[in-house]
Structure formats: C-alpha cells, structure tokens
Amino acid sequence: MSLDDQIRELCDLAANTKDPASMFRALHELKDLIREHKLPNKTEVAITEQRASNTSRRSPRIKL
C-alpha cells in the first residue's frame, strides 16, 4: 500500500468512526507514519516558504 493510501485510510478511519479509542489509535498511527517518513509539518513548510519568499524579494544593496 502506498504512503498516500495509508494516510487516506487512517484519516478516513479517524473522521468516520464513532469510537473514541479507534479514532485515537488511527491518529496515533498517522502521527507515527508521518514521523517514520519524516514528512514536514505545516509550520516547517510555512517557515521554509516564507524564507524563500523573503530571499527572492530582497534587492541588492547599493553602496555609495
């Protein structure tokens, strides 16, 4: 099963179960899967994108 399929299955299980224990287990497995594959979290992605955006906007300084 591909990583995308595993993520979809765990998200679907967590979203559609009425049993809190099953939901917790699915979310815990999802967390472990993300850590195992070292996927970046949203904060890391946002910081990286912001740094790239700031770097590209900078103009060279003119020395007089």
C-alpha positions as a printed NumPy array, in Angstrom:
array([[  0.   ,   0.   ,   0.   ],
       [  1.394,   3.417,  -0.925],
       [  2.047,   6.14 ,   1.631],
       [ -0.804,   8.236,   0.196],
       [ -3.206,   5.309,   0.54 ],
       [ -2.137,   4.696,   4.134],
       [ -2.632,   8.366,   5.027],
       [ -6.056,   8.457,   3.35 ],
       [ -7.152,   5.273,   5.116],
       [ -6.075,   6.495,   8.551],
       [ -7.668,   9.926,   8.034],
       [-10.874,   8.306,   6.815],
       [-10.967,   5.951,   9.785],
       [-10.377,   8.779,  12.276],
       [-13.012,  11.002,  10.646],
       [-15.729,   8.38 ,  10.268],
       [-15.577,   6.342,  13.463],
       [-17.786,   6.991,  16.459],
       [-15.479,   5.07 ,  18.789],
       [-13.012,   7.432,  20.513],
       [-10.48 ,   4.633,  21.059],
       [-10.447,   3.764,  17.337],
       [-10.123,   7.438,  16.431],
       [ -7.21 ,   7.877,  18.839],
       [ -5.486,   4.749,  17.508],
       [ -5.852,   5.925,  13.892],
       [ -4.498,   9.385,  14.706],
       [ -1.615,   7.871,  16.67 ],
       [ -0.751,   5.59 ,  13.742],
       [ -0.944,   8.585,  11.397],
       [  1.447,  10.541,  13.629],
       [  3.879,   7.607,  13.679],
       [  3.625,   7.207,   9.902],
       [  4.419,  10.893,   9.37 ],
       [  7.401,  10.702,  11.733],
       [  8.618,   7.489,  10.121],
       [  8.653,   9.101,   6.683],
       [  9.952,  12.414,   8.039],
       [  7.216,  14.434,   6.376],
       [  7.482,  18.136,   7.181],
       [  4.774,  19.642,   9.318],
       [  2.817,  22.723,   8.233],
       [  4.889,  25.049,  10.415],
       [  8.168,  23.876,   8.883],
       [  6.739,  24.209,   5.374],
       [  5.403,  27.707,   6.086],
       [  8.742,  28.864,   7.533],
       [ 10.651,  27.472,   4.554],
       [  8.26 ,  29.113,   2.082],
       [  8.452,  32.43 ,   3.949],
       [ 12.263,  32.377,   3.929],
       [ 12.315,  31.63 ,   0.213],
       [  9.826,  34.423,  -0.419],
       [ 11.827,  36.934,   1.641],
       [ 15.081,  35.995,  -0.052],
       [ 13.677,  36.421,  -3.548],
       [ 12.199,  39.84 ,  -2.723],
       [ 15.414,  41.337,  -1.422],
       [ 17.142,  43.676,  -3.757],
       [ 20.892,  44.059,  -3.751],
       [ 22.059,  46.927,  -1.573],
       [ 23.702,  49.8  ,  -3.348],
       [ 26.81 ,  51.111,  -1.627],
       [ 27.576,  54.788,  -2.073]])
